[in-house]
Amino acid sequence: MIAVRDRRDRNAFAALFDHFAPRLKGFVMRSGASDHQAEEIVQDVMLAVWRKAASFDPHRAQVSAWIYQIARNRHIDIVRKENRPMPEELREDPGTEADASQIMGLEQETRHLKSALDKLRPEQREIIEKAYLGELTHQEISTQTGLPLGTIKSRIRLGLERLRHELKDLKS
């Protein structure tokens, strides 16, 4: 890992990949991922290892602990993304057409949501839009913005609390 971190050594990375890829796949599959999902996660994790090699600190963690933590976080991000709730209107059969009242109701809800989003602090709104409209994982947002993962999670949590408050009358 040190050779990858310090010299961007491709041979050292290939050795890391050969060693960790099958172990990571087993680890992720034992956590409930499908074979295909596990393959994707392993690819993402090893790409992250290459990209983030400069941030590896052997005094803070062993290589294996560092890599497995990246894998665990990536798997959690994927599970969260898959378990996001889907609006009722989108769950209906694709062959059925919405009537005018459903369309108007959805448009009204959309206006309320836009209004509630506009009331958020800009940094909260940006992160929520990336997470829910852009469908980015918390880790992807952190990478894209350069903000710590904890900050991303806090902004999402606080922003969603504010949205719940703003939209509470909409449920009635």
Secondary structure, DSSP 8 states (H G I E B T S, - for coil): -HHHHHH--HHHHHHHHHHHHHHHHHHHHHTT--HHHHHHHHHHHHHHHHHTGGG--TTT--HHHHHHHHHHHHHHHHHHHHT----HHHHS-TTS---HHHHHHHHHHHHHHHHHHHTS-HHHHHHHIIIIIS---HHHHHHHH---HHHHHHHHHHHHHHHHHHHGGG--
